[in-house]
Structures are given as structure tokens and as C-alpha cells.
Amino acid sequence: MKKSHPFRRVMLASAATVSGIVLLLTLKPSSDPGSAQAAGALPQQTAAAQEAAQGGAAAKDGAYTGDTIQTQYGPVQVRVTVSGGKITKAEALQAPKGGRSDQISGDAIPKLNQEAVAAGLTSTVDAVSGASYTSAGYGKSLQSALDKAVASAGTGAGAGGGGGAAQAATVTGDAVDTQYGPVQVRITVSGGKISKAEAVKAPTGGQSTTISGNAVPKLNQEAVAAGTADIDAVSGASYTSAGYKKSLQSALDKVPAAESDKASGAGAGAGSGAAAPAPAPGKGAAGSGAAAGGATANGGGTYTGSVVQTEYGPVQVRVTLTKGRITSASAVQAPSGGRSDQVSGNAIPKLNEAAVTVGNGDIDAVSGASYTSAGYKKSLQSALDKAGV
């Protein structure tokens, strides 16, 4: 008589059940939007961008900086220049760096820039093979830049019939995380000047509440007085001050182009009757530098270089040119925290001085600050490239 094997029957039944489940899963259509993005599909256009592409809305000429998009391998940020209703230039201010990312970004970014210009006023650019995360981040940042271009045209600032005064623009900078909490700045720009600055977010809790209560009003006052993000840190609040400056700069980058151009040439326009304020020692001339290059009455301008990531933190340089010569150089961003505060404090003034003296990006590195010096030189050169020097 043949023996029964209950264990074998259980095993066979289990195997059949698993096979059935696998079959059902393979037949289920993929509808997860996240899977499409991971595969390299870029985000859909917003309604505003679609309307612009179809001729229903216009984009105001100017330079527009998109939001910083965090990806798995690092931040991506795009700036576009719009002229005659078309994108004439696209560039990545930030892209993933370090190790394998250098090679991927070096291959993908030029292709994405070319795609953006070719696509016109849409963010419909194809993902670059092997760079799906970078491509997705690029597409999102590009879209936010285009949204600003369309929104700027909608405000009618400095354009359209009637010739009325330009409307005030209120913009909120990116939230910047610091060691003690996030900092986020909102500004109102009117007539090309910062008329109001406030901290939407600031470190709170314990001693941080006292420090923020003391520092933030001073930083707000500095921002209005300087008209730029190149303001002094408040003593005893170095981290909050650094976060404030970064968020302030990102807010200035979002200011509509018409206001940005006025801010960069504030007080220098023909017939204004008011002289431009003299820059404080070690600072850039008055002007937000938010636009890629704000022309001044003497044919110069203020230009902000790309953000360069170094091993110890980002470096970003702003220069002011008069008749083709560098008359002022300043670091909008520099490595900070711990030992970096001392290194940057020693190196940056020397690098600023060297930039003005030499007049180009071929300046000597400061001893003991090789990474910061290298980042400074790259950002300086990118600012000069924007100026066409």
C-alpha cells in the first residue's frame, strides 16, 4: 500500500499559491507615479507653462533662477535666460558632485541645457540615460524657473500700457537648515530696493529664542540698508546669520527680472538725481545681483557666479564691474562652521582683494585654504563669463 506524504502535499500547495500570487502581480499594470520618475520621466508642465507654450501667455524677458531640488545624489538648480519669448540660455547653478556624480553631471548637464533651449518655454526635456535622478531634478527646477518667467509677465511690472509705477514684489527665500534650526527670509522689493525684510523662520527653543530675538531684527535692518545679501553677521549668532544670508540671496534670485535690474543699478539711473551709495569695505556695490547681470549707468554691472561645491562647503562669488574692470568682489557663500569659519575669515578677504587687483579669475590660492580658493576661482570665473569679460 502506497504511503501518504502530507508534508509533500503541503509543500506543493504552498508552491502553487506563491506561483499564483507572482502571476497576478506581473499582470497588474504599473500606475505608481514614483516608478515613472525613477525611470527618468520628467514632471509634467504646469498649466501656466502649457499656456505660454501655446501662445496664451507671455514670459517676460530676463534671467530666472529655479528652486533648488534635492535629489538622492545632491541638489540641482537651474537658471534660464528668456529673450523674445524664448529660452536663449540654460545653465545649472548646482548639480550633484563628488565621485561618480562628477562624471554623470558632466555628461548630463550640457545635454539637459541644450534640451531646455531647444524645447522653448516648456520643461518637456528628455531624461539623459544613466542620469535619471539628475534629469528629474533638472526638470523640476527648470519648471519653477519658467513659472517665475510667466508670473513675472503677469505682474505687468515695468511693462504694458499705462506706464504706471511698477508693483512691489514680495518673495520668500528657500528655508536654510542650520545647526540650531531652519532660517527662512521674506523680502518686499519696490522701486528696485528692498523695502522690507523679515524672517519667516528662525531657530527657537532655549537659548536660540534669545539669540534669534536679538539677531533677526538686526539682520532685517541690514538687508534693507544694504539692498543685497552681502551683510555682516551678528556677533554671537554666526549660524543664524549665515542661514539668513543664504535664504536672503535665494529670495533675491526669485525677484522678477524688472525689479532685479533696478536693484542692481539702484541710484545710478539717468535723471534720478541721487548718487549710488558707496559700498562698505569688503562688500559689493549696491545691487542685489539677483539678475545674471544688472547693467549700471557707466556700462558695468553686478554679476553673481555659480555656486561651487567644495569639500568643506559651497562657495559663490559676486563681482561688480565698471568699464570692464572688477571694482568690487565679495563672497556670497563660503564654508562655515568650526575650523572653516577661521579659514574663510582669513582667506576670503585676500581672495576678494586679489580678484580686484588681478582683474580676472587667474588668482593665486591662499595658503591653508586650497579648497576654498579653488571654489572661489571657479565661481569668480563663472561670474566673469556672465559679464562677457
KAPECOR-V303755 format. One record per residue. PHI is phi as a letter, one per 20 degrees, with the letter a starting at -180 (none if undefined). Layout:
# KAPECOR-V303755
[[PHI] [PHI]]
This chain:
# KAPECOR-V303755
[[none] [f] [f] [e] [c] [f] [f] [f] [f] [f] [f] [f] [f] [f] [f] [f] [f] [f] [f] [f] [f] [g] [f] [f] [f] [f] [e] [f] [f] [f] [c] [f] [f] [f] [f] [f] [f] [f] [f] [o] [f] [e] [f] [f] [f] [f] [f] [f] [f] [f] [f] [f] [f] [e] [n] [e] [b] [d] [d] [f] [f] [q] [d] [c] [d] [f] [f] [f] [d] [e] [d] [f] [d] [p] [f] [c] [b] [d] [c] [c] [d] [d] [b] [m] [m] [c] [f] [d] [b] [c] [b] [e] [f] [c] [b] [g] [c] [n] [m] [f] [f] [g] [f] [f] [f] [f] [e] [e] [f] [g] [f] [f] [f] [f] [f] [f] [f] [f] [f] [n] [e] [c] [d] [e] [d] [f] [f] [e] [g] [n] [c] [f] [f] [f] [f] [f] [f] [f] [f] [f] [f] [f] [f] [f] [f] [f] [f] [f] [f] [f] [f] [f] [f] [f] [f] [m] [f] [m] [c] [n] [f] [o] [l] [f] [f] [f] [f] [f] [d] [d] [c] [d] [f] [f] [f] [d] [f] [d] [f] [d] [p] [f] [c] [b] [d] [c] [c] [d] [d] [b] [m] [n] [c] [f] [e] [b] [c] [b] [e] [f] [c] [b] [g] [c] [o] [m] [f] [f] [f] [f] [f] [f] [f] [e] [e] [f] [g] [f] [f] [g] [f] [f] [f] [f] [f] [e] [m] [b] [e] [e] [d] [f] [f] [e] [g] [n] [c] [f] [f] [f] [f] [f] [f] [f] [f] [f] [f] [f] [f] [f] [f] [f] [f] [e] [f] [g] [g] [g] [f] [f] [f] [f] [f] [f] [d] [g] [m] [d] [f] [f] [m] [f] [m] [c] [f] [f] [f] [f] [f] [f] [g] [n] [d] [f] [f] [g] [q] [f] [m] [f] [f] [g] [a] [e] [f] [d] [f] [e] [n] [e] [r] [d] [c] [d] [f] [f] [f] [d] [e] [d] [f] [d] [q] [f] [c] [b] [d] [c] [c] [d] [d] [c] [l] [n] [d] [f] [d] [b] [c] [b] [e] [f] [c] [b] [g] [b] [n] [m] [f] [f] [g] [f] [f] [f] [f] [e] [e] [g] [g] [f] [f] [f] [f] [f] [f] [f] [f] [f] [n] [b] [e] [e] [d] [f] [f] [e] [g] [n] [c] [f] [f] [f] [f] [f] [f] [f] [f] [f] [f] [f] [f] [f] [f] [f] [f] [f] [f] [m] [e]]
